[in-house]
């Protein structure tokens, strides 16, 4: 047992743990580590061999961000859009194991996995209180193929649970119910206790950091490798400390704090860094408020935004779970990680004084632009009039509780403002389409129990319960006379929205100005009906001002104290059971999944290869594409609505579907037949081989035919011809999308040669068994590549950071170019030799 392991007694149980106080006694410098790094230190010491512990500790003492460490998450949280495709891969792996193994081996996730069905619901019944059940029922029926598969997976795999539709959003249920903050594991004959650590399938995963749980979003490929028993390696991140001081003034909300912090963070380079919040001002910041602050950090490319554990955290856990959290508190005190007030050794420091924050809005052209509400009118330029409306009139207003689904304060503040407005007889102009999208039963229940929801309805907000909020696209039609006026007089009207800032938000195509703000401020602007005034000093209606209806924090706190936290227990008590419609979904309890060849949503995946390479040997490959600089992962991956007259449309029509039934690539991401056809199909993609033509096309020089990438891939597979791609700088930049890699592999691409790669994309290519190579002195232009060349890449061995010669044949000309292999570690070489990380883990684990 390693020398830093201690134990303690709690409720007649003995718990063993890596004792950080012992570590600090030997290495006092580590006591000033940021708390997020202390968690990584603890897990790396616990998982290290005895002879490697000093090496681990030295890494944290030096804190060189070029040094790699491991992250050992003990739980995975997935929403269904990304989670079900991962499970399809896992079920397909199960078949691979059964086929290749003489023993009937069963593979199971090595760590706990929770799948939350939260992304599929659409609102079919509007403006009715009791529509959750009908919407859930409709969506379960519409998505029965996917949900049938999810239920089979829950039956088949250990360490895997499904939370059915209609309970809560993924990040919300994680924060309010699923997270335990501590994880327990049996090692030999001892019970060990660890801090809970989490990875998820989207950026909202970082909201769990508000609870003192270290976690962030990763790619589906990484999720699958973790399920197979791998860990994540990352360069030891630098940590930016944000000191919170002061408290919010009257009339300022946490949304204003979020917008202000966004302005601050955009001035810093946060890529690959942790952000840790600390300071005495955290006494005034609830866990719910911290969750919103945590959620903005990934927008600026930081890995996560972490809050330590304090009394607010413990109180939140006890209230939402109805449990005694004293063990959690005792553990963090023992580890010298309780409270968030001391200044630690951060790599960079930012001061954030809450008392200096003023009310802000974002817009009107981009939500990256933040404007003080006093200055909104000064930003407006056009003042044309129509018959019913004029420039800068508000025509759409959407309160989306997703932005604050775990934050009663923000919505109670808005509802109290609505109550005061109603009591004063204020109304909202009928020209404004008003919607309140409720994304969870918790939100609905506490607003009903506090008797506040009715005031939003009195102000004309249509209540859309548990509807699809993944795109934030307001599909509601404008009032007809408003639409006619906008088109006839070319008016510049406004839409207001309260939603997650890090989501792409689409409004009605006729609306030119879009503003993001807090829910309370949104309602106040709607009462005025126009953006062309100073809301801080001018009246909303006759002699009624914003100060007359804005609720004080004392009023908000009075309602928060009335909030019966038993509502959490009531909502979540049957969370894993689902309603009758869910329970009635039938599946067969088979050892492997019975794939339906007619299904357009669920199909087995074939990304696994039996490879055992000892050398690189790619002979006479054809060039699939010549791409320029800055090709994004979003351009490579299939996304959005499935276009008619496309390869994918032809496939779906062959299955009997009509164009209005095609749905989106996101909904069909568990069907590789759809996703392969959609890879490289972006209409803005530019392949130099077919320039100036844009879109997903290349040229077959043998027949001189211009065809889709998919059709070209099929032809090359029939001829057993490998494919390569050439590109410029920064290939694969932007948010990584798994099918930007998986799809390219499935199209038959064996290597990509670029001037440079996005680090994340390059790592994913290796994880999929695709060879990334970087030019040293040359590029597409200097080589005068046309796309009709044949490419051979050969080595007699595979080494780290290897220089490789590429042979290029062009008619009667043959020349060679030296490139650099991006296989930088022994692990990456092993992954490549075995056809990717998943194939490697399957071979070596089961």
N, C-alpha and C positions, 0 to 999 in steps of 0.2 A: 504493500500500500504506500502511495507516495507520501512524503514527509509533511505535507500541508493538510492532510485530511484530519478533521476533528469530528466530534459527535456531540449531540445534545439530546436531552429528554424533553418530550412534549406530550402531554396526555398519555403517559405510560408507553409511548413509542420512542424508539431510538432512531435518530436521523443522522446520517453522515453527510459531510459536505466539505468542499474545499475552503479552508479557513483563511480568508484574506487577511485577517489580523495577524496571523502567523507570517504570512508573506510580507506584510508591512514591517514586522519586527526585524526581519532579515534585510529587507530592502525598503527603507523609509521613503525613498524618492517616489515609490509607487503609490503611496498614500494620497498623493495629490493628483493621481490620474483622474480624468473625467469619469463620471459614473458609468457611462456607456462602455468605456474601455475597460473598466473594472469587471464588467460582466463578461466581456470577451477574454480578459485575463483569466478569470475563474474557469470558464469553460475550456480554454486551451490548456490550462494546467491539469484540470480533471481528466482530460482526454489524452494527455501526453504520456508516453513511456517515461519511466523514472529517469532514464539517462538523457531525455530530451527536455526535462523541465527547466534546467538552467538556460538552455537555448531559447525557450519560450519567454522566460522572464527577461532575458537580455534584450529580446525584440521589443518588449514593452518599455524597457528602460531607455533604449536608444531612440525609439519612436521615429524610425526612418520609414517614410511612407512607401519606400521601394521594397521593404520587407513584407513577405506574405504571412498571413495568419489564417486560421480556419474559423469558420462560423458553424456551430453545431445547433441548428434549430431543433426544438423538440416538438414542434407542431406546425402543420401546414393548414392555411385557410384559403379556400378557393371559391370564387363565384362561378356560376354554371357556364358562362361563355368560354372561359379558359379551362375550367375544371373538367368538364365532360370530355373535351378532346384529350386531356391528359389521361383520363380514365380509359378512353378508347385505346390509347397507346399501351396502357398498363394491361388491359385485357388482351390485347394483341400479343404482348410480351408473354403473358401466361400461356397462350397457345404455342408460342415459339419454344418455351421451356418444355412443355408437354411433348412436342414433336421431337425435340432434339435430345431429351433425357429419357433414358430407359426407365427411370423411376418416375412415378407420377408426382412430381414436385409441385408444391403450391407456392406461388410468390405472393407476398403481402407487403403493404407499405411498412417500412422499418420504423416510421414514426407516425404519430396520430395525424389523420387527415380529416378535416371537416369541409364538406361541400355545401355551400349555402345557395339555394335556388332563389336568386333575387333579381335577375336581369331580364326576364322574359315577359314580364307582365305589361299589358297595355290596358288603358282605361277604355272599356267599352260602354260603361254606364256612368254618366256624369251627373253631378249635382244631386246626388242621392247619398244619404248617410250610410246605408247598409249595402254598399256595393262591393266591399272587399271579397266576400264569399263568392259573389257572382263573377267578379273579375278573375279570381283565383281559379274557379271552376273552368271558365272559358280558356284560360291560358294553359291549365293542365291538360285539357282536352286537345288544344292546338299543339302542344309540345309533348304529346304522349310518347312518341318514339324515344325522345331523349330521356324522359323521366322514367320510362320503363327500363332503359339501360342503367340509369342511376340507381334504381331500386335493386336491380340484379347485382350491381357492383357492391352495394351495401350488404347484400346477402353473402356475396362471395368473398370479400376481402376483410380480413381482420384489421383493426386500427383505422377503420374508415366509417364515417357517419354522414348522413344526409339530413340537412335541415330543409324541409319542403317549402314550397311557395307560400307566401302570405304571412310570414312571421316578422321578418325585418330585413333590412339591407345587410350585406355581408359584413361591412366594417362595423355596423351598429351592433349586430348580434355578437360579434367578436368582442367588442368593448363592454357590452352590458351583461353578457351571459357566459360566453364560451371560455373566455380567458380566465385562468386560475392564478396567474402571477407566479406560481411556483409549480415545478414539475418534480415528480417522484419517480425513481427508477430503481429496480432491484439489480444490484451488481454482486454476483456470487451470493453470499448469504446476508448481505447488508443492504439497507434501504438508504439510498442517496437522495438528497434534495438539491435542486438547482433553481436558478431563476428561469422562469418561462421565457423562451425565445421562439420567435415566429417568423415564417416567411409566407408571403401570399402572392396571388396572381395579379394584383394591381397596385397602383401607387397609394390607394386609400389604406392599404395595410399599415402604413406608418402611423395612422391614427392611434394604434394600440400603444405607441410610445408614450401617449399621454397618461397611461396607466403604469408606467415604469417597466413596461415589457418591451424589450429590444426586438424590433422586427421591421421588415421592409419588403417591397414587392420585387419579385424576380421573374425570370422567364419560365415558361412552361417546361422547357428542356431541363432547366435547373431543378424545377419542382419534381420532375420525373426521376432525375438522378438522385435526389434526396430520398424519394420514396424507395429507391433501390439500395439505400444504405450509404450513399456518398455524403460528403459535406461540401460546404462552399468555401472556396479559398478567395481571399481578397487582400489587396495591399492594406497594411495597417493604416486606417484612415486618419487624416488630420481631423481635429475637432474644433469647431467654432463655437465659442460660448456666448450665449445671448443673456445678458443680465437684465432681468425684469425688475423695474422699480416703480413706485407710485401705484396709483389706482385710477380707474376710469372715471372721468368727470360725468356729472349729470348730462344727459342727452347724447352720450357716446356709448356705442355698443361694441361688443367683441368683434363684430364684422368690420367696424372702423379700425380696430386694432389690426385685424388681418390685412386690410388694404394698406395700412401704414407700414406694416412689417414687410409687405410685398415690395413697396417702394425702396425699403432699405436693402433687402436681400438682393435685388437685381443689380446692385452696385458691387457685389462680391462674387468672386469665382468660387462656387461651392461644389463643383463637379467632383464626385468621389469622396466627399467629406461627410462627416457627421455634424449635426447641429445639436447642441445641448442647451436647454433653457435652465436658468438658475436665478437666484436672487430673492430678496425679501418680498418683492411684489407678487411672488407666486402665492402668497397667502390669500391674495384677492382673486386668484384665477382658479376656477373650478376645474375638475377633470374634464367636464364637458367643453369648457372654453379651451382648455389645452388641446383637446382633440382637433378643434378647428385650426389652431395655430400649427399643430403638427402636420396637418394635411397640406399646408401650402409649401412646405419645405421641398418636397420632390419636384415642384415646378421649376426650381432653380438648380436642378440636377444634383442636389445633396442626396445622400443615401437615405437619411431619415432625420427626424427632429425629435429628440429624446427629452423627456421629463423624468426626474428621479421620483422616488417614492417618498411621500410625506403623509401627514395626517389627513389631508384632503383625499389622497388616494385610498387610504384605508377606509375612510368614511364612505366613499363612493362604492367600494366593493361590498361593504356591509349592507348598504341601503339597497343596491340593485340585486344582490344575490340573497339577501336575508341570512347571512352567515356571520360567524365570529371570525374576523380576519387577524386575530392577535398573533397567530403563527407567522403570517406574512410580515407583520411589523417586527416581531422578534428576530426573524431571520435577517431582515435588512439592517436592523440595528447591530446584530452580531457581525455583519460584514462591513460595518462602517459606511453604509450606503443609504442611511435614512436621512431625510430632510434634503432640501434642494437649495439651501441658502448660502453655503460657503463658496468662495471663489477657488476654483481648481486650476490646474495647469492646462489651459486651453492654448491652442496654436494661434488663435485670433480671438479678439474680444469685441463684442458689440453691445452698446448700452441701449436699452429700450424702455423709455420712461412713459408709462401708461397715462400719467397725468397730463402729458403734452399733446395727446391725441385729439384731433378734431374730427367731426363727422366728415366722411369721405364718400364719394361714389366713384365708379370706374366706367369709362366710356368716353365718348359715344361711338367711336370707331373701333377701338380695341380695348379689351379689359386690362391691358398692360398699363393704360393711362389712368392715373388716379387724380381726382380733382376734388378740392375742398368744396363742400356744398355751397359755401358763400360765393364761389366763383363759377358755378354752373351757368348762370345766365350770361356771363361775359364770354363764354365759349360758343354761344349760339350765334348764327349768322343770318339765316334766312327767316323771313317773316311774312310769307305769302298766306293768303286766306282762300278757303273753299266755301262751299255753301253751308256745311255743317261743322267743319273743323278747320284748324289753321296749322301752320308750321309749329313744331315743338309741342303740339298736343300729344298727350299720352293715349295710345290706342290699344296697348296690350300690357297686362301686368300679371306676372306669375310669381307666386311665392312657392318655392320648392323646398320642402322640408329636408331633402337629402343633405343640404348644406348644413343643417343643424338638427338632424334627426336624433342625435344623442345630446342635444342641448336645449333643455326646457326653457332656459332663461331667454333666449332670443325669440322663441315663438310666443312665450307668455307676454313678453314685452310688446310684441306686435298685437297680440289679441287684446291686451289691456288698452293699447292706443285705440284699437277698433271700438272697444266698449265705450271709452270716453267720447269718441266721435259720434257714436250712435245716441248716447245720452244727451248730447248737445244738438241732436237732430241733423247732423252732417250726413251728406250722401255723396256717392260717386257717380259721375256722369255716365249715362248708359252707353255712350260711345266707346267706353273703355271695356274691352274684354278682360275679365278678371278670373284668375284660376288659382286655387290653392291645392297643390299636389301633395297629398299625404303619403309618405313612403313607408310608413310602419304603423303597426297597431299601437305601439307605445305612444306615439305622437297623438293619434286619435283619442286614445283612452285618457291621457292626462288633460287634454283640452276639453273633453266631454265632462270629466269628473270635476274640473274647475269651473264648469259652466261658461266657457269662453268661446267655444267654437261657433256658437250661434251669432256672435257679433260679426265675425268674418262673413258669415252667410247673409246677415242683414245688410252688409255693405256690398253685397252682390258677388262675392267670390264663389265661383262654382267649386265644389269640393270633389276633386278627383282622387279616389282612394287607391292606394297601392298600384300606381300606374308606372309605365316604363319611363325611367328617368336616366337612362344611360346616354342618350344623346341630347337631352334637354331641348328637344325640338318642339316648339309650341305649334301643334298641328291644328289648334282651334282656328276657325275662320274669323276674320275681322267682321265687325258689324258691317252690313252691306253698304249702308250710306257712307261709312268711313272709307271702304275700299274704293267706291266710285269717286269720292272726293280726292283721295290720294292720287289716283290715276289721272283724273281730269285736270287737276291743278298742279301735279308734280310736287306734292307736299312732302316735307321732311318731318315725318312724325316719329314718335318715340315709343319704344317698348322698355319696360322695367322688369328686372328679374332678380330674384334672390336665389342663388344657386352656388354650387362649388365653382370657384374661380378657375380651377385647373381643368375644367371640362370645356370642350368646344361647345359653344352655345349658339344655336341657330334660332333666329326669329322668323317672323313672316317675311317673305321676299319683298313685300311692298314697304316694309319699315326700314328706314335708313339709319336711324340712331338707336343704339341699344345701350342701356345703362344697367349696371350691376350695383346693388345696394342692400342694406339690411332690410329685413321684412317690415319693421316698424316705419322706416323712412319711406319705403315703397308705398305703404298705405297712405302716409301723409301727403306724398306727391300726388297720388291718385285723387285725393280729396280736392286738391287745387285743379288737377286735370291738365296741367301744362308745366313744362320745365323752365319757362322764361320768367323766373322770379327768384329772389333770395329767400329761401324757406326759413332762414334763421331769424329774419326780422320782418318780413312781409306777411300779411294775413293769409290764411288758407281760405277763409270764407267770411266776408263782412268783417266783424271785429274779433274773430277767433284766430288765434295764432298757434304755432307749433307748440309753444310752451304750455298752452292750455290743455293739450291732449297728450303730451308726452309723459308717460308714467315715470315716476321716480324709482330709483333702485330700491328704496324702502318698500314701495308698493309691489314691485316685482318680487322682492324677497318674501313679503307677506304671503304671496301666492305660492312661492316655492315651498314655504313652510307648510302650506296646506296640502302640498302634493303628497299623496299616500304612496310610498314606494312599494307597497304591496302590488301595485299595478304591474311592476316588472315580473314578480313571481307569477302573477295570474296570466300574463301574456305568454311567458316562456315555459309554463309548466308542462305543456304537451308539444314542445317545439319539435321534437324528433318524430312525432306521430303523424302530423298532418291532418287535413280534414278528410271527410268521407270520400271525396273524389280522388284524392291522393292514395288513400288506403285501397281503393278499388282498382287501381292500376295493376294489371296482372303481368307476371313474368314467370319464367320457368326456372326452377332451381337446378340449373345445369352446371357442370364443371367448367365449361367454357361458354361464352356467350353465343347464342344462336343468331348470327348475323342475318338480317333480312336483305337480300339483294335488291329488293324494290324500295328500300328505305332511302330517302333523300337527305336524311339528317344524320344517320349513324351508319358508318361503314368501318370495317377493320382497317388498321393502318399497316403499311409495309415499309417502315423506315429502318428496319433492322437488317443488318448484313452479316453473314458469316465470313469474316475476313481475318486473315492472319498474315499481314504484309510484313516483309522484312526489307523491302526496297520499294521505291517509287517507280512505277512503270505505266505511264500513260502514253499510248502510241497513236499518232496520227489523229489527234482529237480535232474536231471542228470548232470554230469560234461561234458561239451562240449570240454574243452581243459585244459591242464596243461602247462602253458607257463613259460619260464625261465625269467631271468632278461633282462631289456633293450629292451623290445619289442616296436618297434616304431609305431607311427600312420601310417606311410607310409606302414609298413608291414601289418597292419590290413585293410587298405582301398584298394579298387580296383583302379588300375592305370595302365597306359601304354596300349600297344596293347592287344587286346583280343585274347587269345591263342586258337588255334584249339583243339579239343578233350577235351574241358572244359565244365562245366555246362552251362556257358554263351554261348559258341559256339553252344551247342545243342539247346538252346532256339532260337538263331538267325537263325539257320538252319531250325527250325520248322516254322519260319516266311518267309522262302524262300530265305534267304541270303546265298551267297557263302563266303568262308573264306576271299577272298580279299575284301569283302564288310563289314567285321565285324567292322572296324574302331577301335577307342580306347574307354576306359572307360570314359575318359574326355569328348569326344564328345557325349557319350550316358548317361551322368550323370543325365539327366532329365527323365530317364526311370528306375524306381526302380526295375523292373523285371531283368534288366541287372545288376544293382549295387548290389542287394542282392546276386545274384549268384557269383559276383566277390569279395564280402567281405570275408576276411580270405583265399584268394586263392593264396597269394604270394608264389612262388615256394621255397623261402628260409625260410618260416615259419616252426618252429619246435614245434610240439605238443608232449609232453613227452608221451602221451597215446599211440602213434603209433611209437615212436622212435625205430630205427633210420630213419624211413621214413620221408622225408621232404615234405612240401607243405600243401595245404589246406585240410587236412584229419583228421578224428577222427575215433573212433571205437564204434560200437554198441555192447555192451557186451552181449546183449540178443541174438543176432544172430551170434556174433563173426565176424561180417563183418566190414571191413575197408571201409569207404565211405567218400565222400566229406562233408564238414561242411554243405553245402546247403541241400544235400539229408538227412543228419541226422536231420537237423532242420525240414524239411517237415514231417519226420516220427514222431518226437516228438510232433509236432503241432497236428497231427492226434490223438495222444494218450493223448493230453492235458497235456503233461509233461513239466514243466518249465525247463529252462537250466541255469547253472551257469558256470563261468570261474574262474579258479585259476591262479595266476601269481606271479612272483617274484618282484624285485625292479624296480622302474621307468617304470611302465607299461604306454604305450601311449606317450612316449617321442617323441621329434621332432616336426616338423611343423604339426599343427593339420589339419587333413582332415576330413570333416564332415561325410563322409560315413564310417569312422573308428568308428563312434558312431552310426549313423543312421542305418548302415548295421547290426551291432551287435544287435540293438534293433529289427530290422525286422527278424532276425534269431531266436528270441524268448528268448534271454538272459535277465534274470531279475536281476541278481546281478553279480558283479565281486569282488572277494576277492584277494587282492594283498598285497605284502609286502609294497609297496608304489606306488603312481601314479604321473604322471606329473600333475601339478596343473591345466593346461588348459584342459587336457583330463578328469580329475576328474570332473571339473565343467561342461563339456559338457555331461558327463554321466548323471549327475543329471538333466541337462536341457532336456534330452531325457527320463527321468523317469526310468533310470537304477540305481540300488543301488550300490554305491562303498563302499566296506568295506576293512579295513586294518588290517592285522595280528598285534597282540601286541607282543607275545613271540614266536609264532609258524611260520612255513612256510610249503611249499609243502614237503620239504625233511624231516623235523622233524615229520610231520604227516604221512609220508610214503604213500602219496596218489598215487593211481594207475589209477584212473579214473572210476572205477566200483562202487564207493560209491554213496549213495543217500544223498542229502543235504537238510536239513530243516532249515529255518531261520524264527524265530517268535519273535514278541514282542507284548505286549498289548497296547503299545502307541509308538509314534514316537517323539523323543526328539533330541535336539542339542547335538552333540558330545557324542552320546549314546554308551555304551558298550553293545554288543549283543552276545548272545550265539548261536553258530551254532551247530546243531546236525548232526553228521556224522554216517551213517549206513554202515557197511562193513560186508556182510554176517550175522553172528550172533552177531557181535560186534557193540555196539553203544557207542559213546563217544562225548563229547562236547568240543568246543573250543571257547574262548572269543575273539571277534574282535571289532574293533572300527568303528562306523559309520562315514562316511565322510560328513554327513549332518551337516554343521557348522553354518548355519544361519536359521532364521525363514523363509526367502524367499525360501531357498533351500528345507526346509521341505514342504512348500506349493507346490512347483513345483513337488516334488516327490509324494506327496499325490494325485495330479491331473494328474499324468502320464506324466509330463514334462512341461516345461515353455510355450510351444505353446498351449497345451491343457488348461493350467491354464489361460493364457491370453484370449483365446477364450471364456472360461466360464465366466470370470469376466469383460470382456471389451465389449462384444457384446451380 
